[in-house]
Amino acid sequence: MALEGTGGGLVRSGDLRHRVEIQAATTDTSTIDHAPTWAPVATVWASIVAKSGTEAEKGEQVKATTDYEITIRHYDGLTSAHRIVKGTTVYNILSVVPDERGVWQVCTCRVKDG
């Protein structure tokens, strides 16, 4: 079954084959630095597509950054303050764009390695 996504593209229900966790930041007041921790708020099916990547040399290390487009069914309250996690990969949300009908949300996300 194909449904219209953002930008006039099609999202097929079979494209949502990755099980991901949406997490929200919480503040741990029991630590001195009040370091943020992350708590799961939902587990959803998603489509994950790599869009671009860069590598930069910092000192003697190479730092890689990859941008992804993650499409999910609409989740109320999802913002760039959340993050998406699949296994050990953390996708930091840069933007959330809903489709015109409010069925889908396309998240532009970034993963930094190193």
MARLUM-118161 format. One line per field, with one value per atom (N, C-alpha, C, O): x, y, z; residue in three letters; residue number from 1. Coordinates in Angstrom, 3 decimals. Atoms other than C-alpha are relative to their C-alpha. Layout:
<recs>
px c(X_...)
py c(Y_...)
pz c(Z_...)
code c(ALA_...)
pos c(NUM_...)
</recs>
This chain:
<recs>
px c(0.839_0.000_0.880_1.768_-0.788_1.445_-0.834_-2.007_0.649_0.572_0.878_2.101_-0.772_1.590_0.733_0.136_-0.819_4.432_0.277_-0.445_-0.347_6.072_0.620_1.167_-0.628_7.237_-0.616_-0.001_0.656_4.756_0.521_0.038_-0.530_6.802_-0.946_-1.913_0.845_5.291_0.706_1.899_-0.496_5.752_-0.798_-2.026_0.667_4.962_0.111_1.144_-0.014_4.023_1.164_1.676_-1.146_6.764_1.325_2.317_-1.209_9.322_0.293_1.434_-0.159_8.753_0.468_-0.293_-0.481_10.949_0.987_1.469_-0.933_13.173_-0.774_-1.557_0.634_11.994_0.919_2.063_-0.823_13.252_-0.678_-1.882_0.500_12.886_0.117_1.167_-0.033_11.958_0.315_-0.311_-0.407_13.655_-0.094_0.084_0.061_13.213_1.042_1.318_-1.005_15.832_-0.671_-1.734_0.434_15.381_1.244_2.369_-1.132_17.545_0.132_-0.824_-0.278_19.152_0.485_1.651_-0.355_19.111_0.817_1.255_-0.791_20.931_1.499_2.313_-1.421_24.214_0.373_-0.481_-0.476_26.317_-0.186_-0.604_0.089_26.346_-1.386_-1.584_1.369_22.643_0.030_-0.672_-0.170_23.673_-1.324_-2.055_1.240_20.798_0.121_1.174_0.092_19.746_-1.162_-1.952_1.026_17.463_-0.925_-0.482_1.001_14.243_-0.862_-1.244_0.864_12.208_-1.420_-1.961_1.389_8.798_-0.894_-2.114_0.791_7.724_0.928_2.103_-0.685_8.790_-0.888_-2.064_0.782_7.700_0.756_1.951_-0.618_8.362_0.412_-0.288_-0.522_10.451_0.690_1.131_-0.838_12.054_1.235_1.112_-1.247_15.721_0.787_1.123_-0.734_17.536_1.158_0.950_-1.165_21.088_-0.082_-0.348_0.109_21.126_1.344_1.584_-1.301_24.647_0.962_0.557_-0.998_27.887_1.237_1.538_-1.241_31.078_1.024_0.681_-1.087_34.443_0.903_1.179_-0.908_36.718_1.101_0.872_-1.131_40.133_0.087_0.148_-0.149_40.376_1.208_1.151_-1.230_43.918_0.459_0.661_-0.405_44.941_-1.159_-0.959_1.175_41.394_-0.887_-0.925_0.983_38.814_-1.375_-1.738_1.358_35.323_-0.987_-0.914_0.993_32.430_-1.364_-1.727_1.370_28.953_-0.871_-0.536_0.921_26.046_-1.388_-1.850_1.378_22.610_-0.950_-0.679_0.994_19.551_-1.376_-1.634_1.417_15.891_-0.739_-0.693_0.743_13.733_-1.482_-1.899_1.432_10.030_-0.739_-0.471_0.832_7.520_-1.451_-1.737_1.383_3.782_-0.054_0.763_0.082_2.695_0.063_-0.649_-0.122_3.740_-0.147_0.712_0.278_2.214_1.142_1.669_-0.982_4.715_1.449_2.342_-1.376_7.807_0.672_0.143_-0.741_10.400_1.489_1.905_-1.447_14.117_0.634_1.836_-0.504_14.468_0.050_0.673_-0.030_13.903_1.185_1.883_-0.951_16.252_-0.579_-1.504_0.447_15.776_1.176_2.305_-1.050_17.734_-0.391_-1.513_0.165_18.138_1.247_2.330_-1.158_20.398_0.934_0.547_-0.968_23.547_0.165_0.990_-0.105_23.042_-0.979_-2.172_0.816_21.769_-0.143_0.849_0.324_20.063_-0.501_-1.583_0.410_19.936_-0.917_-0.539_0.997_16.832_0.318_0.443_-0.239_17.521_-1.309_-1.479_1.300_13.984_-1.038_-0.716_1.135_10.554_-1.006_-1.500_0.924_8.322_-1.175_-0.993_1.175_4.762_-0.491_-0.241_0.611_2.957_-1.280_-1.706_1.180_-0.102_-1.196_-1.997_1.157_-2.580_0.247_-0.672_-0.306_-0.789_0.147_-0.014_-0.156_-0.180_1.455_1.727_-1.421_3.636_0.783_0.347_-0.965_6.543_1.354_1.757_-1.335_9.921_0.975_0.911_-0.997_12.800_1.337_1.814_-1.376_16.117_0.860_0.717_-0.785_18.662_1.489_1.864_-1.450_22.427_0.622_0.261_-0.785_24.781_1.449_1.979_-1.427_28.300_0.786_0.475_-0.885_30.996_1.332_1.862_-1.327_34.177_0.032_1.105)
py c(-1.179_0.000_1.237_1.357_-1.222_3.372_1.175_1.301_-1.206_6.603_1.179_1.059_-1.173_10.108_0.544_0.750_-0.568_11.452_1.460_2.090_-1.398_14.861_0.163_-0.787_-0.289_16.486_-0.759_-0.850_0.710_14.465_-1.402_-2.110_1.350_11.288_-1.018_-0.664_1.056_7.963_-0.720_-1.012_0.808_6.152_-1.286_-1.261_1.297_2.463_-0.601_-0.481_0.561_0.657_-0.971_-1.111_0.904_-1.893_0.724_0.112_-0.792_0.950_0.216_0.482_-0.203_1.256_-1.310_-1.976_1.314_-1.735_0.052_-0.987_-0.139_-0.346_0.336_1.285_-0.265_-0.530_0.957_0.610_-1.015_2.639_0.483_0.319_-0.536_4.254_1.519_2.059_-1.456_7.909_0.267_-0.305_-0.303_9.354_1.493_2.314_-1.389_12.572_0.207_-0.696_-0.323_14.290_0.264_0.880_-0.307_14.378_0.490_0.172_-0.499_16.136_-0.807_-0.964_0.793_14.025_0.944_1.339_-0.937_16.260_-0.653_0.025_0.674_13.620_0.123_-0.213_-0.185_14.411_1.466_2.349_-1.372_17.490_0.865_2.018_-0.809_18.620_-0.027_0.572_0.114_17.805_-0.436_0.114_0.495_15.874_-0.530_-1.221_0.530_15.138_-1.503_-2.010_1.417_11.536_-0.132_0.797_0.199_10.061_-1.128_-2.180_0.999_8.175_-0.315_0.593_0.355_6.229_0.510_0.429_-0.451_7.720_-0.768_-0.788_0.782_5.527_-0.893_-0.582_0.866_2.662_-0.073_-0.426_-0.103_3.031_-0.646_-0.925_0.478_1.674_1.203_2.215_-1.137_3.905_-0.445_-1.586_0.128_4.271_0.854_2.012_-0.733_5.302_0.025_-1.022_-0.165_6.701_0.966_2.093_-0.883_8.104_1.010_0.640_-1.062_11.450_0.600_0.857_-0.581_12.858_-0.280_-0.626_0.224_12.508_0.841_1.200_-0.751_14.409_-0.591_-1.229_0.372_13.674_1.207_1.920_-1.104_16.213_-0.488_-1.286_0.366_15.847_0.978_2.190_-0.810_17.112_-0.547_-1.616_0.522_16.797_-1.188_-1.077_1.217_13.270_-0.962_-2.108_0.856_11.908_0.482_1.669_-0.325_11.768_-0.087_-1.110_-0.059_12.820_-0.081_0.706_0.181_11.612_0.461_0.257_-0.428_13.119_-0.487_-0.282_0.487_11.502_0.527_0.447_-0.473_13.040_-1.056_-1.693_1.002_10.815_0.645_1.680_-0.345_11.182_-1.195_-2.301_1.061_9.165_0.353_1.411_-0.215_8.838_-0.935_-2.136_0.775_7.702_0.435_1.484_-0.453_7.776_1.120_1.161_-1.186_10.990_-0.370_-1.262_0.176_11.141_1.374_2.239_-1.297_14.013_0.473_-0.289_-0.611_16.353_-0.230_0.232_0.268_15.154_1.299_2.016_-1.213_17.962_-0.332_-1.475_0.177_18.470_-0.165_-0.412_0.255_18.182_-1.504_-1.923_1.454_14.420_-0.558_0.177_0.699_11.868_-1.354_-1.829_1.315_8.572_-0.958_-0.623_0.982_5.444_-1.321_-1.803_1.341_2.205_-0.781_-0.508_0.758_-0.292_0.919_1.537_-0.886_1.605_1.326_2.154_-1.237_4.373_1.037_0.769_-1.109_7.713_1.020_1.546_-0.979_9.983_1.266_1.269_-1.274_13.591_0.714_0.941_-0.602_15.257_1.473_2.237_-1.394_18.521_0.714_1.887_-0.588_19.109_-1.096_-2.248_0.912_17.486_0.692_1.775_-0.590_18.133_-0.952_-2.070_0.858_16.757_0.131_1.135_-0.118_15.971_0.821_1.155_-0.880_17.989_-0.589_0.150_0.644_15.431_-0.405_-0.864_0.358_14.834_-1.495_-1.971_1.452_11.135_-0.369_-1.276_0.319_11.157_1.163_2.313_-1.022_13.028_-0.428_-1.583_0.252_13.288_0.760_1.984_-0.591_13.888_0.035_-0.991_-0.096_15.189_-0.189_0.535_0.374_13.645_-0.044_-0.161_0.036_13.659_-0.983_-1.035_0.923_10.974_0.425_0.590_-0.356_11.933_-1.199_-1.766_1.097_9.257_0.585_1.509_-0.404_9.693_1.176_1.598)
pz c(0.000_0.000_0.000_0.844_0.093_-1.012_0.473_0.123_-0.492_0.742_-0.344_-0.404_0.359_-0.190_1.212_2.269_-1.071_1.937_-0.268_-1.041_0.214_2.068_-1.370_-1.929_1.279_-1.108_-1.162_-2.225_1.073_-3.169_-0.215_-1.099_0.140_-2.722_0.596_1.271_-0.536_-1.839_1.131_1.049_-1.104_1.443_-0.045_0.042_0.015_1.249_1.392_2.051_-1.349_4.428_0.177_1.288_-0.071_3.607_0.185_0.578_-0.193_3.698_1.486_1.864_-1.441_7.455_0.623_1.325_-0.419_8.239_1.158_1.608_-1.112_10.994_1.278_1.310_-1.292_14.606_0.749_1.043_-0.649_16.315_1.279_1.476_-1.259_19.703_-0.042_-0.390_-0.151_20.167_1.461_2.353_-1.371_23.243_0.259_-0.641_-0.446_25.217_1.087_1.877_-1.010_27.347_1.339_1.422_-1.364_31.087_0.743_0.360_-0.775_33.658_1.268_2.028_-1.197_36.342_1.099_1.112_-1.069_39.416_1.103_2.032_-1.025_41.452_-0.262_0.598_0.305_39.691_0.177_0.095_-0.219_40.324_-1.231_-1.123_1.226_36.700_-0.640_-1.697_0.545_36.127_-1.459_-2.307_1.361_33.039_-0.547_0.162_0.576_30.653_-0.225_-0.612_0.333_30.341_-0.974_-1.145_1.017_27.725_0.422_0.883_-0.366_28.345_-1.218_-1.957_1.134_25.778_0.215_1.318_-0.059_24.980_-0.962_-0.799_0.954_22.047_-0.814_-1.007_0.959_19.806_-1.234_-1.147_1.230_16.187_-1.158_-1.057_1.240_12.691_-0.823_-0.845_0.752_10.425_-1.282_-1.421_1.192_7.026_0.259_0.659_-0.225_7.288_-1.299_-1.854_1.254_4.251_0.232_0.679_-0.087_4.263_-1.143_-2.287_0.998_2.437_-0.389_-1.569_0.314_2.703_1.132_2.242_-1.019_4.560_-0.256_-1.394_0.112_5.272_0.958_1.952_-0.892_6.798_0.161_-0.803_-0.271_8.462_0.917_1.825_-0.838_9.965_1.166_0.962_-1.210_13.546_0.733_1.340_-0.579_14.795_-0.825_-2.034_0.709_13.915_-0.187_-0.591_0.123_13.897_-1.142_-1.467_1.021_11.136_0.642_1.222_-0.540_12.210_-1.157_-2.101_1.060_10.070_0.489_1.648_-0.274_9.938_-1.148_-2.314_1.018_8.094_0.303_1.441_-0.141_7.526_-0.551_-1.569_0.355_7.315_-0.086_0.528_0.033_6.433_0.598_0.059_-0.672_8.816_-0.065_0.406_0.143_8.022_0.948_0.991_-0.920_10.652_-0.165_-0.743_-0.091_11.092_1.020_1.940_-0.853_12.813_1.480_1.940_-1.448_16.473_0.643_0.474_-0.617_18.476_0.885_1.696_-0.869_20.070_-0.381_0.329_0.406_18.183_-0.454_-1.303_0.346_17.961_-0.114_0.077_0.083_17.452_1.381_1.482_-1.352_21.240_0.292_1.268_-0.137_20.839_-0.786_-1.485_0.849_19.329_-0.339_0.321_0.440_17.510_0.149_-0.208_-0.233_18.419_-0.647_-0.489_0.561_16.474_0.366_-0.152_-0.469_18.189_0.751_1.743_-0.652_19.114_-0.742_-0.355_0.783_16.534_0.519_0.662_-0.488_17.824_-1.123_-1.629_1.031_15.288_0.691_1.278_-0.586_16.495_-0.988_-2.137_0.886_15.061_-0.219_0.739_0.366_13.211_-0.315_0.019_0.325_11.925_-0.153_-0.446_0.153_11.824_-0.920_-0.606_0.968_8.790_-0.194_-0.676_0.223_8.745_-1.443_-2.109_1.322_5.513_0.124_1.229_0.017_4.499_0.744_1.317_-0.623_5.859_1.446_2.123_-1.380_9.170_0.221_1.344_-0.105_8.435_0.285_1.072_-0.081_8.157_0.569_0.515_-0.387_9.657_-0.559_-0.423_0.519_7.952_0.882_0.999_-0.893_10.345_-0.712_-1.196_0.460_9.107_1.231_2.217_-1.173_11.455_-0.347_-1.513_0.187_11.937_0.975_2.151_-0.810_13.206_-0.110_-1.209_-0.031_14.283_0.502_1.550_-0.398_14.423_0.444_-0.173_-0.450_16.389_0.834_1.265)
code c(MET_MET_MET_MET_ALA_ALA_ALA_ALA_LEU_LEU_LEU_LEU_GLU_GLU_GLU_GLU_GLY_GLY_GLY_GLY_THR_THR_THR_THR_GLY_GLY_GLY_GLY_GLY_GLY_GLY_GLY_GLY_GLY_GLY_GLY_LEU_LEU_LEU_LEU_VAL_VAL_VAL_VAL_ARG_ARG_ARG_ARG_SER_SER_SER_SER_GLY_GLY_GLY_GLY_ASP_ASP_ASP_ASP_LEU_LEU_LEU_LEU_ARG_ARG_ARG_ARG_HIS_HIS_HIS_HIS_ARG_ARG_ARG_ARG_VAL_VAL_VAL_VAL_GLU_GLU_GLU_GLU_ILE_ILE_ILE_ILE_GLN_GLN_GLN_GLN_ALA_ALA_ALA_ALA_ALA_ALA_ALA_ALA_THR_THR_THR_THR_THR_THR_THR_THR_ASP_ASP_ASP_ASP_THR_THR_THR_THR_SER_SER_SER_SER_THR_THR_THR_THR_ILE_ILE_ILE_ILE_ASP_ASP_ASP_ASP_HIS_HIS_HIS_HIS_ALA_ALA_ALA_ALA_PRO_PRO_PRO_PRO_THR_THR_THR_THR_TRP_TRP_TRP_TRP_ALA_ALA_ALA_ALA_PRO_PRO_PRO_PRO_VAL_VAL_VAL_VAL_ALA_ALA_ALA_ALA_THR_THR_THR_THR_VAL_VAL_VAL_VAL_TRP_TRP_TRP_TRP_ALA_ALA_ALA_ALA_SER_SER_SER_SER_ILE_ILE_ILE_ILE_VAL_VAL_VAL_VAL_ALA_ALA_ALA_ALA_LYS_LYS_LYS_LYS_SER_SER_SER_SER_GLY_GLY_GLY_GLY_THR_THR_THR_THR_GLU_GLU_GLU_GLU_ALA_ALA_ALA_ALA_GLU_GLU_GLU_GLU_LYS_LYS_LYS_LYS_GLY_GLY_GLY_GLY_GLU_GLU_GLU_GLU_GLN_GLN_GLN_GLN_VAL_VAL_VAL_VAL_LYS_LYS_LYS_LYS_ALA_ALA_ALA_ALA_THR_THR_THR_THR_THR_THR_THR_THR_ASP_ASP_ASP_ASP_TYR_TYR_TYR_TYR_GLU_GLU_GLU_GLU_ILE_ILE_ILE_ILE_THR_THR_THR_THR_ILE_ILE_ILE_ILE_ARG_ARG_ARG_ARG_HIS_HIS_HIS_HIS_TYR_TYR_TYR_TYR_ASP_ASP_ASP_ASP_GLY_GLY_GLY_GLY_LEU_LEU_LEU_LEU_THR_THR_THR_THR_SER_SER_SER_SER_ALA_ALA_ALA_ALA_HIS_HIS_HIS_HIS_ARG_ARG_ARG_ARG_ILE_ILE_ILE_ILE_VAL_VAL_VAL_VAL_LYS_LYS_LYS_LYS_GLY_GLY_GLY_GLY_THR_THR_THR_THR_THR_THR_THR_THR_VAL_VAL_VAL_VAL_TYR_TYR_TYR_TYR_ASN_ASN_ASN_ASN_ILE_ILE_ILE_ILE_LEU_LEU_LEU_LEU_SER_SER_SER_SER_VAL_VAL_VAL_VAL_VAL_VAL_VAL_VAL_PRO_PRO_PRO_PRO_ASP_ASP_ASP_ASP_GLU_GLU_GLU_GLU_ARG_ARG_ARG_ARG_GLY_GLY_GLY_GLY_VAL_VAL_VAL_VAL_TRP_TRP_TRP_TRP_GLN_GLN_GLN_GLN_VAL_VAL_VAL_VAL_CYS_CYS_CYS_CYS_THR_THR_THR_THR_CYS_CYS_CYS_CYS_ARG_ARG_ARG_ARG_VAL_VAL_VAL_VAL_LYS_LYS_LYS_LYS_ASP_ASP_ASP_ASP_GLY_GLY_GLY_GLY)
pos c(1_1_1_1_2_2_2_2_3_3_3_3_4_4_4_4_5_5_5_5_6_6_6_6_7_7_7_7_8_8_8_8_9_9_9_9_10_10_10_10_11_11_11_11_12_12_12_12_13_13_13_13_14_14_14_14_15_15_15_15_16_16_16_16_17_17_17_17_18_18_18_18_19_19_19_19_20_20_20_20_21_21_21_21_22_22_22_22_23_23_23_23_24_24_24_24_25_25_25_25_26_26_26_26_27_27_27_27_28_28_28_28_29_29_29_29_30_30_30_30_31_31_31_31_32_32_32_32_33_33_33_33_34_34_34_34_35_35_35_35_36_36_36_36_37_37_37_37_38_38_38_38_39_39_39_39_40_40_40_40_41_41_41_41_42_42_42_42_43_43_43_43_44_44_44_44_45_45_45_45_46_46_46_46_47_47_47_47_48_48_48_48_49_49_49_49_50_50_50_50_51_51_51_51_52_52_52_52_53_53_53_53_54_54_54_54_55_55_55_55_56_56_56_56_57_57_57_57_58_58_58_58_59_59_59_59_60_60_60_60_61_61_61_61_62_62_62_62_63_63_63_63_64_64_64_64_65_65_65_65_66_66_66_66_67_67_67_67_68_68_68_68_69_69_69_69_70_70_70_70_71_71_71_71_72_72_72_72_73_73_73_73_74_74_74_74_75_75_75_75_76_76_76_76_77_77_77_77_78_78_78_78_79_79_79_79_80_80_80_80_81_81_81_81_82_82_82_82_83_83_83_83_84_84_84_84_85_85_85_85_86_86_86_86_87_87_87_87_88_88_88_88_89_89_89_89_90_90_90_90_91_91_91_91_92_92_92_92_93_93_93_93_94_94_94_94_95_95_95_95_96_96_96_96_97_97_97_97_98_98_98_98_99_99_99_99_100_100_100_100_101_101_101_101_102_102_102_102_103_103_103_103_104_104_104_104_105_105_105_105_106_106_106_106_107_107_107_107_108_108_108_108_109_109_109_109_110_110_110_110_111_111_111_111_112_112_112_112_113_113_113_113_114_114_114_114)
</recs>
